[in-house]
Amino acid sequence: MRIEHIGFLVSQPIAMGDWYEKHLGLKKIRSLGDNEQGVVFLRDDGTGTVLEFGRLKGRSVFNYNNMDPLLIHIAIECQDPTGLAKKLEAAGAEIIGESPMAEGANERMLVKDPWGITIQLINRVNRLNSGKGDN
């Protein structure tokens, strides 16, 4: 068994998909509709993890800006979390600072994307998804 995707209801799914593709290198694998009612699926280039950003008329959209940044976050593995945080800030993200959560990480930063979703940028000593039966 494997996780097929992780989904978020958001205010502007297509715009978010474009931003994540351009600035984080995720690959858009499906996009339907528009920001008013649409969905975009993005896949990473390492593990094949898929994120879904969608919006449905009549459904509530979470206000990610008004919640604790660690309540829900997308963790992105990278070599230079601080450098990437600065690049994302130039693209409209907000740097929150160093993440207090991340055992076994060399470096970790928290940023909020332009829509308020927290992204944890992490350079971990021992990868979680190494496929070696980690506990």
C-alpha positions, -999 to +999 in steps of 0.1 A: +000+000+000+012+036-007-002+071-003-016+082-037-017+119-030-022+145-003-048+172-010-055+207+001-085+229-006-071+263-014-082+297-028-062+296-061-052+260-070-040+267-106-019+297-096-005+277-067+004+248-090+022+273-113+041+287-084+052+253-069+062+242-104+083+273-111+099+278-077+101+244-062+106+222-093+075+201-088+061+187-120+025+195-130+009+161-140-027+172-143-046+205-142-083+210-147-105+240-144-095+274-131-089+292-098-126+294-091-132+257-094-103+235-104-076+211-094-039+207-100-017+176-092+020+180-088+047+153-084+082+156-069+111+143-088+125+121-060+099+100-044+070+105-067+049+121-039+019+139-053+002+170-040-032+181-050-044+217-047-081+221-055-111+244-051-148+234-052-177+258-053-196+256-020-167+242-001-148+261+026-111+270+020-089+268+051-073+301+062-037+289+063-024+323+073-043+323+106-030+290+119+002+279+137+028+273+109+036+238+122+000+226+124+003+215+088+032+218+065+048+205+033+084+194+039+108+198+010+142+182+011+169+205-003+207+210+000+205+247+010+174+255+030+184+291+038+194+299+002+161+284-011+141+303+016+156+336+003+147+327-034+112+318-023+109+351-004+119+369-036+090+350-053+064+361-028+069+337+001+074+348+037+103+335+057+092+325+092+126+313+104+143+282+116+120+252+122+120+240+158+109+205+146+133+184+126+154+159+145+185+148+126+185+178+103+216+198+094+195+228+085+158+235+084+138+267+076+101+275+075+085+297+049+049+304+040+040+303+004+021+333-010-012+316+000-002+309+036+007+272+035+039+264+054+068+249+036+096+233+057+128+233+038+151+206+052+185+192+048+183+160+069+212+139+079+192+106+076+165+108+050+131+096+061+122+081+027+154+061+022+134+029+016+154+010+042+126+002+066+132+032+088+112+032+121 
